[in-house]
Amino acid sequence: MHWNQHVSGFYFLKCSDETSYPVFHEPRTGARATKLKMKPNDQILDGNDLIHFKPKPGTLILFPGFLEHEFSVDHGKDPFRFIHFNLQAVPKEMAKDEL
């Protein structure tokens, strides 16, 4: 998570099935605290508390800033480059040079 911002994003320049990929966590802390174990637990299902995406070059992913995220380990088998950015809405009172 990143403090004091509203939208986060990734833009992938170089990636493949052999490189790192983003992993997003369940944002509802109450749901995580009371979660029951899923069976089977080796598949991606609607009840999973983690989800990942395998991007291709040119993929843009936008998500709410409060969403906890990370990347899987990249073992350096293929080139991997991405841009991670955060956007913040600035209140009108704080903006300079209002028109």
C-alpha positions, -999 to +999 in steps of 0.1 A: +000+000+000+011+036-005+003+064+018-018+094+008-027+085-028-059+073-045-050+052-076-020+030-083-010+014-115+015-008-133+025-005-170+045-035-182+072-028-208+091-062-208+077-094-192+069-130-200+056-162-183+091-166-167+092-131-150+076-116-119+039-108-118+017-087-095-002-103-066-031-085-050-044-092-014-079-094-001-087-057+009-113-066+036-094-071+068-125-084+085-129-111+058-092-121+063-097-123+101-127-147+099-117-167+068-123-204+068-098-227+050-108-234+014-107-268-003-092-273-028-066-246-019-044-251-050-067-233-074-077-197-080-114-195-070-137-166-060-129-171-023-091-168-026-075-140-005-048-136-031-051-131-069-024-127-095-022-116-131+002-127-158+008-095-178+020-092-214+041-062-227+018-032-230-006-043-202-019-015-180-034-024-146-051+003-125-063-004-090-074+015-058-046+029-038-056+010-006-053-024-022-023-043-008+000-056-036+033-072-042+053-090-069+063-126-071+101-134-071+118-129-104+146-153-111+160-133-139+153-158-167+139-131-190+140-092-191+115-076-168+106-039-168+076-021-156+065+014-144+047+016-111+028+049-105+005+065-079-021+092-085-035+116-059-064+139-063-054+174-049-081+195-032-089+227-051-077+247-021-042+233-024-039+237-062-016+265-074-025+290-101-063+283-103-078+293-135 
